[in-house]
């Protein structure tokens, strides 16, 4: 479980009113017993109340963040990878869909220009009761004789989904990554001084 820290969190929440006025209250007695009221005496009464105000996305919501999947350790010199792919299942119980892009990152935390990653589809919105579950494929194109994929950087951006406006948020919701697989359908080519070796 990864906790993403959001700077200036309170700026994301619409201001709550300092005063809430309630009218036309229906008062119900909790006891059927009678009491005697003496004229000129003082009496007091108490009430219990509860305000339930869950958080929810409104139509103006916009959200973006990066998340690194580290520890892949795929770094080679003198290697050509003609085609590769990363497949994973993304399970989303957040009531908003995400556009997804990806970058290769080396061991120093820098993005790798000659390794291009293309994502085949966005992430569908879901809910705590009915999360979306879809397989996403990230196609990898390697331009050059080096291949570096120490980490996979996912960039996610979202805007409000009209079908999920006002759906309550809770701490059990999130975005889960499962079944991550790295695939080399055409193998790799090792380049030496005199020859190429395909594997």
PyMOL commands that set and color helices and strands:
alter all, ss='L'
color gray80, all
select helices_A, chain A and resi 9-12+162-164
alter helices_A, ss='H'
color red, helices_A
select strands_A, chain A and resi 62-69+74-77+79-80+84-92+99-105+115-119+132-142+146-149+151-159+175-183+189-191+196-198
alter strands_A, ss='S'
color yellow, strands_A
deselect
rebuild
show_as cartoon
